[in-house]
Amino acid sequence: MPKADLLGALAQARVTGNADLAVARKIANQFRVSMRAAVLRLVDVERATWSLFHAIRRLPTASGLGASRQGSLVGQATAG
């Protein structure tokens, strides 16, 4: 994600300091990237600390579930 676009999204969300998990999730959703990718980019532009990256590593995950490119959940039966 381009730095200018990321900083614009942060400004639009009125984030003045470092991002937290909620902001990182919004950024990840807006740019359609993983939380890990969003946080790494936030760290890269000095708008998050490594402690945020370590915090997402501790979040529980739903193993086997995730969005596919077609929009259905992976692991879910599809019609057809």
Protein Blocks (a to p, Z undefined) as FASTA:
>chain_A
ZZklmmmmmmmnopabdcdfklmmmmmmmnopafklmmmmmmmnopacfklmmmmmmpcc
dehiacdfkopaehiaceZZ
